[in-house]
């Protein structure tokens, strides 16, 4: 099993959640809003997946990281402190 953090832009949330469900996730996976300069710009997901699921995710969503701190620091994002709209 592999645990990775994937990041998408805010406008891709519905598409990304549907894709994750098509490869075996259940429900919404991209639910955590990320902010840049207090503006909601991205979502992330971090879940334990099979190698096959990881390969499918990495092929579709190339912005992925080993851990949450690497994700936030590399992209200059924050988990909160912004307006969710």
Kinemage of the C-alpha trace (Angstrom):
@kinemage 1
@onewidth
@group {chain A} dominant
@subgroup {mainchain}
@vectorlist {calphas} color= white
{ca unk a 1} P 0.000 0.000 0.000
{ca unk a 2} L 1.141 3.537 -0.788
{ca unk a 3} L 0.235 6.766 0.985
{ca unk a 4} L 0.647 9.929 -1.106
{ca unk a 5} L -0.812 13.436 -1.080
{ca unk a 6} L -2.330 14.631 -4.352
{ca unk a 7} L -3.198 18.274 -5.059
{ca unk a 8} L -5.665 19.654 -7.587
{ca unk a 9} L -6.924 23.113 -8.406
{ca unk a 10} L -10.234 24.070 -6.839
{ca unk a 11} L -12.128 23.855 -10.153
{ca unk a 12} L -11.200 20.161 -10.645
{ca unk a 13} L -12.763 18.896 -7.396
{ca unk a 14} L -15.866 17.170 -8.821
{ca unk a 15} L -13.914 15.594 -11.680
{ca unk a 16} L -11.165 14.373 -9.340
{ca unk a 17} L -13.610 12.896 -6.822
{ca unk a 18} L -15.420 11.045 -9.618
{ca unk a 19} L -12.105 9.694 -10.935
{ca unk a 20} L -11.063 8.478 -7.471
{ca unk a 21} L -14.380 6.675 -7.087
{ca unk a 22} L -13.861 5.046 -10.486
{ca unk a 23} L -10.614 3.469 -9.226
{ca unk a 24} L -11.941 2.252 -5.881
{ca unk a 25} L -12.173 5.183 -3.479
{ca unk a 26} L -15.485 5.751 -1.745
{ca unk a 27} L -17.152 9.140 -1.438
{ca unk a 28} L -15.346 12.434 -1.812
{ca unk a 29} L -11.589 12.151 -1.527
{ca unk a 30} L -10.568 15.729 -2.363
{ca unk a 31} L -12.212 17.519 0.552
{ca unk a 32} L -9.471 19.498 2.323
{ca unk a 33} L -9.333 23.072 1.012
{ca unk a 34} L -5.906 24.647 0.572
{ca unk a 35} L -5.255 28.373 0.552
{ca unk a 36} L -2.701 30.702 -0.971
{ca unk a 37} L -2.616 34.211 0.497
{ca unk a 38} L -5.899 33.441 2.281
{ca unk a 39} L -7.655 32.582 -1.000
{ca unk a 40} L -9.043 29.070 -1.517
{ca unk a 41} L -7.190 27.799 -4.603
{ca unk a 42} L -6.671 24.023 -4.267
{ca unk a 43} L -7.796 20.789 -2.646
{ca unk a 44} L -5.743 17.833 -1.543
{ca unk a 45} L -6.280 14.227 -0.704
{ca unk a 46} L -4.071 11.821 1.133
{ca unk a 47} L -5.080 8.197 1.243
{ca unk a 48} L -3.662 4.709 1.483
{ca unk a 49} L -3.937 3.177 -1.967
{ca unk a 50} L -2.833 0.116 -3.839
{ca unk a 51} L 0.069 0.308 -6.270
{ca unk a 52} L -2.390 0.163 -9.170
{ca unk a 53} L -4.461 3.022 -7.747
{ca unk a 54} L -1.293 5.046 -7.173
{ca unk a 55} L -0.156 4.542 -10.775
{ca unk a 56} L -3.547 5.631 -12.079
{ca unk a 57} L -3.594 8.675 -9.797
{ca unk a 58} L -0.001 9.656 -10.619
{ca unk a 59} L -0.735 9.358 -14.327
{ca unk a 60} L -3.729 11.697 -14.030
{ca unk a 61} L -2.591 14.013 -11.205
{ca unk a 62} L 1.132 14.598 -11.334
{ca unk a 63} L 1.248 16.982 -8.363
{ca unk a 64} L 1.800 14.531 -5.528
{ca unk a 65} L 4.035 14.311 -2.502
{ca unk a 66} L 5.235 11.952 0.238
{ca unk a 67} L 3.904 13.946 3.175
{ca unk a 68} L 1.699 16.874 4.009
{ca unk a 69} L 4.493 19.261 5.054
{ca unk a 70} L 6.347 18.717 1.769
{ca unk a 71} L 3.095 19.413 -0.054
{ca unk a 72} L 2.412 22.692 1.723
{ca unk a 73} L 5.995 23.956 1.648
{ca unk a 74} L 6.622 23.106 -2.003
{ca unk a 75} L 3.404 24.698 -3.260
{ca unk a 76} L 3.293 27.569 -0.769
{ca unk a 77} L -0.178 26.597 0.428
{ca unk a 78} L -1.914 26.531 3.814
{ca unk a 79} L -4.610 24.216 5.144
{ca unk a 80} L -6.670 27.033 6.672
{ca unk a 81} L -6.644 30.772 7.327
{ca unk a 82} L -8.701 31.741 4.339
{ca unk a 83} L -12.201 32.097 2.995
{ca unk a 84} L -13.545 28.744 1.755
{ca unk a 85} L -15.476 30.414 -1.049
